[in-house]
Amino acid sequence: MDRDLAALTSLLPIATPNNGGKIDVDDLVAATACVLHTDSSIRPSLGLVALDILRRVFGENAVNTVQRFLGIQTRSVQLADYQEISINGLASFVDIRGKTILEVGSDEGGNVLVALEARGVRFALGIDIWKRKDWFRVLSKKLVQAHGDVLSLPYRDDSFDVLLNIATFEHIHNLDMTMREMHRLLKPKGIMYAQFGPIWSSAVGHHIWCHLDDQIFRFDDPALNPLDDFDHLLYTRKELAEKLAKSWDARTVEHLVRAVFDHSHINRIFHHEICDCMRQSPFEVLRLEKSWDISVPSEIEQRLRDRHGDRSDFSCAGMQIVLQKGDS
Ligand SMILES: C[S@@+](CC[C@H](N)C(=O)[O-])C[C@H]1O[C@@H](n2cnc3c(N)ncnc32)[C@H](O)[C@@H]1O
């Protein structure tokens, strides 16, 4: 059988629900190339096979997106500062040229992936859990985005050279299990790189990001942030509600308190718990450091320590973490 057809056919196991099959990333690369008809050595009929497989694996939306993509040749990259810092940070640890990369928590526009392609990666897959189940985009013959939970990805062991996480670790629940799964997905000697913040134990770690009617609340804009620094750590729910009630009506107070303590979009893990989790992971720790530092007034620092103990660094608002998988 034709090698490409064999590769595509091996995608079929996960088209059948609940069979536990794993995808070989090289097959995904082959399927992507087939669908895009960009590789002249691939027969057009294989493109149809690939479309059929992608339809079954990722849903009808995948096919529509792929078809819309055909004909688009170039994309401009608009990276946010923190994304650029992260990509430069990653590139300072590993030469990403020719590498296969998994980006966990892929931005809506795929800008990080496009920037990775410009730096010469072989193939990059971006996955994201908050997107629709049938979210699937082929951005180029080297770039794919798909819905996915890093805890249950259908890829074989040792699939990727690099795992990239930008502004994602503060949102991932079950960080211990995530580290084990990332270790499984990485090739021996592979690198796991993460840049993220704010950390829950930092001044704006509540990460408030919500709206009520036409009122918008944002942690990263002082004009839209209804909380003072560290309010989420210095007050209980009841105390915070009492404090907010001096400025807001009851409905808004309830909305804000829920956003701070209940929304599932952040994991509420303290700085020292993140450090413990990384050190206890199956990886070798190459870097575990602050990348964003804020000064904490000594009176606040003392109140934080009284409530939460001495182990966390409350001045740590962002982190850079680099881990490596062993070679066997
Ligand atoms: C703040 S966004 C960052 C997005 C992007 N990396 C950027 O640079 O803007 C965090 C992303 O992490 C994703 N995420 C959280 N938990 C995840 C998980 N278990 N698996 C995959 N993605 C996850 C969310 O869906 C969200 O899109």
The ligand as a Tripos MOL2 file, in Angstrom:
@<TRIPOS>MOLECULE
LIG
   27    29     1     0     0
SMALL
NO_CHARGES

@<TRIPOS>ATOM
      1 C1         -5.1150   32.7910   28.8450 C.3       1 LIG1
      2 S1         -5.3170   31.6220   27.5870 S.3       1 LIG1
      3 C2         -3.7660   31.7630   26.7690 C.3       1 LIG1
      4 C3         -3.9140   31.5120   25.2950 C.3       1 LIG1
      5 C4         -2.6550   31.7170   24.4620 C.3       1 LIG1
      6 N1         -1.5920   30.7910   24.7890 N.3       1 LIG1
      7 C5         -2.1370   33.1330   24.4510 C.2       1 LIG1
      8 O1         -0.9500   33.2800   24.2690 O.co2     1 LIG1
      9 O2         -2.9000   34.0780   24.5730 O.co2     1 LIG1
     10 C6         -5.1710   30.0410   28.3830 C.3       1 LIG1
     11 C7         -5.6130   28.9110   27.4940 C.3       1 LIG1
     12 O3         -5.3100   27.6700   28.1360 O.3       1 LIG1
     13 C8         -6.2660   26.7480   27.6870 C.3       1 LIG1
     14 N2         -6.3190   25.5660   28.5660 N.ar      1 LIG1
     15 C9         -6.6090   25.5340   29.8740 C.ar      1 LIG1
     16 N3         -6.5970   24.2550   30.3190 N.ar      1 LIG1
     17 C10        -6.2970   23.4770   29.2520 C.ar      1 LIG1
     18 C11        -6.1620   22.0720   29.0700 C.ar      1 LIG1
     19 N4         -6.3490   21.2160   30.0820 N.pl3     1 LIG1
     20 N5         -5.8450   21.6180   27.8430 N.ar      1 LIG1
     21 C12        -5.6800   22.4830   26.8040 C.ar      1 LIG1
     22 N6         -5.8080   23.8200   26.9100 N.ar      1 LIG1
     23 C13        -6.1170   24.3190   28.1230 C.ar      1 LIG1
     24 C14        -7.5590   27.5480   27.7000 C.3       1 LIG1
     25 O4         -8.5070   26.9740   26.8750 O.3       1 LIG1
     26 C15        -7.0990   28.9250   27.2350 C.3       1 LIG1
     27 O5         -7.3310   29.1520   25.8800 O.3       1 LIG1
@<TRIPOS>BOND
     1     1     2 1
     2     2     3 1
     3     2    10 1
     4     3     4 1
     5     4     5 1
     6     5     6 1
     7     5     7 1
     8     7     8 2
     9     7     9 1
    10    10    11 1
    11    11    12 1
    12    11    26 1
    13    12    13 1
    14    13    14 1
    15    13    24 1
    16    14    15 ar
    17    14    23 ar
    18    15    16 ar
    19    16    17 ar
    20    17    18 ar
    21    17    23 ar
    22    18    19 1
    23    18    20 ar
    24    20    21 ar
    25    21    22 ar
    26    22    23 ar
    27    24    25 1
    28    24    26 1
    29    26    27 1
@<TRIPOS>SUBSTRUCTURE
     1 LIG1         1 GROUP 0 **** ****
